[in-house]
Amino acid sequence: MSTAASPFASVKLPTALVQQAREAAQPQRRSIAGQIEYWATLGRIADETGLTVQEAREAIALYDARHRAPADESLDAIEARFMAAESTGRLAQAVRDTVLANRQKAAPTRRAA
């Protein structure tokens, strides 16, 4: 029997949450687990930085666009790059950069209002 540690863990989630994730995942072409991970990432970013969910979404999209994987890159390689960006703080910095840029764009609008 193998005793190698898995990078994954099983958890019990409410059926309603899993169904909501299934419905949200389909148009985004994510797995149910991928959708829940996405929601968790949004929540963590919003919680740790004080950003709105929309600002966190924009930061993730910008980060993904800047670091778009080649078509032949494996899922494991993509996950490894994401984890490295998260652990080194590059993901959080991308979030801060996006928020700053958005605030600078919004500043003239706020003054005019």
C-alpha positions as CSV (number, residue, x, y, z in Angstrom):
1,M,0.0,0.0,0.0
2,S,1.3,3.4,-0.9
3,T,1.8,6.0,1.8
4,A,2.6,8.9,-0.5
5,A,0.8,12.0,0.5
6,S,-1.8,13.3,-1.9
7,P,-2.0,17.0,-2.7
8,F,-5.8,16.7,-2.3
9,A,-8.2,16.2,0.6
10,S,-11.8,15.2,0.7
11,V,-14.4,17.3,2.5
12,K,-18.1,17.1,2.9
13,L,-20.1,20.0,1.4
14,P,-23.8,20.8,1.5
15,T,-25.6,19.3,-1.5
16,A,-27.1,22.7,-2.3
17,L,-23.6,24.3,-2.6
18,V,-22.4,21.5,-4.9
19,Q,-25.5,22.0,-7.1
20,Q,-24.8,25.7,-7.2
21,A,-21.2,25.1,-8.1
22,R,-22.3,22.6,-10.9
23,E,-24.6,25.2,-12.4
24,A,-22.0,28.0,-12.1
25,A,-19.2,25.8,-13.5
26,Q,-20.9,24.7,-16.7
27,P,-20.9,28.0,-18.6
28,Q,-17.3,28.7,-17.4
29,R,-16.2,25.2,-18.5
30,R,-14.9,24.5,-15.0
31,S,-15.2,21.3,-13.0
32,I,-17.3,21.4,-9.9
33,A,-14.1,21.3,-7.8
34,G,-12.6,24.0,-10.0
35,Q,-15.6,26.2,-9.4
36,I,-15.5,25.8,-5.7
37,E,-11.7,26.5,-5.7
38,Y,-12.4,29.6,-7.8
39,W,-15.0,30.8,-5.2
40,A,-12.6,30.0,-2.4
41,T,-9.8,32.0,-4.1
42,L,-12.2,35.0,-4.6
43,G,-13.2,34.8,-1.0
44,R,-9.7,34.6,0.3
45,I,-8.5,37.5,-1.8
46,A,-11.5,39.6,-0.7
47,D,-11.0,38.6,2.9
48,E,-7.3,39.2,3.0
49,T,-7.1,42.4,0.9
50,G,-10.5,44.1,1.6
51,L,-11.2,44.1,-2.2
52,T,-14.7,43.7,-3.6
53,V,-15.5,40.5,-5.3
54,Q,-15.5,42.3,-8.6
55,E,-12.0,43.7,-8.0
56,A,-10.8,40.2,-7.1
57,R,-12.4,38.7,-10.2
58,E,-10.7,41.4,-12.4
59,A,-7.3,40.7,-10.7
60,I,-7.6,37.0,-11.3
61,A,-8.6,37.5,-14.9
62,L,-5.7,39.9,-15.4
63,Y,-3.3,37.6,-13.8
64,D,-4.6,34.7,-15.9
65,A,-4.3,36.7,-19.1
66,R,-0.7,37.7,-18.3
67,H,0.3,34.2,-17.5
68,R,-1.8,32.3,-20.0
69,A,-0.6,28.8,-20.4
70,P,0.4,27.4,-23.7
71,A,-2.3,25.0,-25.1
72,D,-0.1,22.0,-24.5
73,E,0.6,22.7,-20.9
74,S,-0.7,20.1,-18.5
75,L,-3.2,20.8,-15.7
76,D,-0.5,19.9,-13.2
77,A,1.9,22.4,-14.6
78,I,-0.8,25.1,-14.6
79,E,-1.7,24.3,-11.0
80,A,2.0,24.4,-10.0
81,R,2.4,27.8,-11.6
82,F,-0.7,29.1,-9.8
83,M,0.5,27.8,-6.5
84,A,4.0,29.3,-7.0
85,A,2.5,32.7,-7.8
86,E,0.3,32.4,-4.7
87,S,3.1,31.3,-2.4
88,T,5.6,34.0,-3.7
89,G,3.0,36.8,-3.4
90,R,2.9,37.5,-7.2
91,L,-0.9,36.7,-7.3
92,A,-1.5,39.1,-4.4
93,Q,0.6,41.8,-6.1
94,A,-1.3,41.3,-9.3
95,V,-4.5,41.9,-7.3
96,R,-3.1,45.1,-5.7
97,D,-1.9,46.4,-9.1
98,T,-5.3,45.8,-10.6
99,V,-7.1,47.6,-7.8
100,L,-4.7,50.5,-7.9
101,A,-5.2,50.8,-11.7
102,N,-9.0,50.6,-11.3
103,R,-9.0,53.2,-8.5
104,Q,-6.9,55.6,-10.7
105,K,-9.3,55.1,-13.6
106,A,-12.3,55.7,-11.3
107,A,-10.8,58.8,-9.6
108,P,-11.7,61.3,-12.4
109,T,-15.2,59.8,-12.5
110,R,-15.7,60.3,-8.8
111,R,-14.5,63.9,-8.9
112,A,-16.9,64.7,-11.8
113,A,-19.9,63.2,-10.0
